[in-house]
Amino acid sequence: MMDANRKQYKELSRRDFRSDRGFMIRAESSEEVMKVCQEHACSTHGKCESSSEGKEKIKSRMKDVWV
């Protein structure tokens, strides 16, 4: 049984891409995760353009978590 005080979030971690780096995004919606992920990719890695294939890969690795 789920605790009534807990809330569901979407989560994406660098570990979901087989990386040991500690970057993790947790947000209320998949759209918010995508936005933060794209901002991170651009500001940190210089990858400011994203393909539909890349977006699908990210969406497929998002998890639902309860906090």
Buried (B, 14 or more C-beta within 10 A) or exposed (E): EEEEEEEEBBBBBBEBEEEEEEBEBBBEEBEBBBEBBBEBBEEEEEEEEBEEEBEEEBBEEBEEEEE
